[in-house]
């Protein structure tokens, strides 16, 4: 797990152990459900979708075109299944 995911996990545990919600009635502090992917999965996604090449050669490309390229790219099947399981679909 990377630093950001580990940090969110640490914050969640710290908040639970601190009893902050009991110390301040009416105030709820929480870390939202979070899904993080590893760098290797991100690299696989970028390589399989040829997005590294697109991103590195996107001079003059507007934000909408970049957004569409990323949104139309397919995640690895295993990752899609993991996300579905996580989200309860």
C-alpha positions in Angstrom: 0.0 0.0 0.0 1.3 3.4 -0.9 1.7 6.4 1.4 -1.6 8.1 0.7 -3.6 4.9 1.3 -1.6 4.1 4.4 -2.2 7.6 5.7 -5.9 7.3 5.2 -5.9 4.0 7.0 -3.9 5.4 9.8 -6.2 8.4 10.1 -9.2 6.1 10.3 -7.7 4.0 13.1 -6.6 7.1 15.0 -10.0 8.6 14.9 -11.7 5.4 16.0 -9.2 4.9 18.9 -9.3 8.5 20.0 -13.1 8.5 20.7 -13.3 11.9 19.1 -16.9 11.4 18.3 -17.8 10.8 21.9 -15.7 13.8 23.1 -17.7 16.2 20.9 -21.3 15.2 20.8 -23.1 16.2 17.6 -19.9 16.2 15.7 -19.0 13.3 13.5 -15.4 13.1 12.2 -14.8 10.2 9.8 -12.7 9.0 6.9 -14.9 8.2 3.9 -14.8 4.7 2.3 -11.8 4.8 0.1 -10.4 2.5 -2.6 -6.8 2.8 -3.7 -5.0 1.0 -6.5 -1.4 0.1 -6.5 1.2 1.8 -8.8 1.6 -1.5 -10.7 -2.2 -1.6 -11.5 -2.0 2.1 -12.5 1.0 1.3 -14.7 -0.8 -1.7 -16.3 -3.9 0.5 -17.0 -1.7 3.2 -18.5 0.3 0.8 -20.7 -2.6 -1.4 -21.9 -4.6 1.7 -22.8 -1.6 3.4 -24.4 -2.2 6.4 -22.2 1.4 7.1 -21.4 2.0 7.8 -25.0 -1.1 9.9 -25.3 -0.3 11.9 -22.1 3.3 12.5 -23.1 2.3 13.6 -26.6 -0.8 15.6 -25.8 0.6 19.0 -26.4 -2.2 21.1 -27.8 -4.8 18.6 -26.6 -7.5 20.2 -24.5 -8.6 18.9 -21.1 -11.8 17.4 -22.5 -9.9 15.2 -25.0 -7.6 14.0 -22.2 -10.6 13.3 -19.9 -12.4 11.3 -22.6 -9.2 9.3 -23.3 -8.9 8.3 -19.7 -12.6 7.6 -19.2 -12.9 5.5 -22.3 -9.8 3.4 -21.3 -10.6 -0.1 -19.9 -9.4 -1.1 -16.4 -7.9 -4.6 -16.1 -10.8 -7.1 -15.6 -9.5 -8.2 -12.1 -9.6 -4.6 -11.0 -13.1 -4.1 -12.3 -14.2 -7.1 -10.3 -12.4 -5.9 -7.2 -14.1 -2.5 -7.5 -17.5 -4.2 -8.0 -16.9 -6.3 -4.9 -15.8 -3.3 -2.9 -18.8 -1.2 -3.9 -21.3 -4.0 -3.4 -22.5 -4.0 -7.1 
